[in-house]
Amino acid sequence: MHMLEIPESHTLSRQVANELTGKQVIAAIANAAPHKLTWYHGDPLGYKALLIGRTLTGARALGGILELNLDGVSLALSDGVNARYYPNGDCVPEKHQLRLDFGDGSVLACTVAMYGGICAYWDGEYDNPYYLKARDKPDPLMNAFDCAYFLTLLRGISGKLSAKAFLATEQRIPGLGNGVLQDILFTAHIHPKRAVGTLTDAETETLYLAVKKVLRAMTDGGGRDTENDLYGNPGGYKTLLSRNTVGGPCPVCGRSILKTAYMGGAVYTCDHCQ
Ligand SMILES: [Zn+2]
């Protein structure tokens, strides 16, 4: 299952802005291959009228959402949307949930494997709560996400909450999901099931620093190697603990990396180091 998280939304927004800024949409089709777990904003049949003739003016990352800006209209791609760019319009998959054709013959195609959102809207009109939180909360890559802010996230929550639940649920940190979580907790030497109420001040600070450092490294690397970029290439950040490394040796102590089902997703750990 592929999911957009902070490093991927930032990588894709940079690549979309580089490739598509200034290009005009000459054809648009949404929901060509109906998919039960793809949601749209309003009627996808209306996307054609909304998008054709518009020029891409930029793109930005909002938590785990990739937002394309098209001169008054925007398009938010979230969760499991796979966005691919085809420079010559060749080899575009026949089944897709959104296809945009540009004036120079290039194509952006979006497909959804598990579930995902492809939402087009007039700027300022979209008031989906998930989107608004992703847009308005501080991004861990930014200076506004500092240690004082991180501590406010811990206030008022139950100390029984696990480290995984704290970091990766309730959109406390939009775009920090079960994917990037693994290397963050490994770097902080904290087990995903550890109750946050048991963390010492020093461990809390270590966790904060790991959130900043690991997300920065993943983003600078062009996303994780378990995910694909705009060209279908895996990201350049080599995951320490992921489906790519499970069963292999822990990079610190050499013991086996374990995979466990926990809270609706797999967690990868070294039970010696965490
Ligand atoms: Zn280890």
Boltz pocket constraint, residues with backbone or C-beta under 6 A from the ligand:
constraints:
  - pocket:
      binder: B
      contacts: [[A, 250], [A, 251], [A, 252], [A, 253], [A, 254], [A, 255], [A, 270], [A, 271], [A, 272], [A, 273]]
      max_distance: 6.0
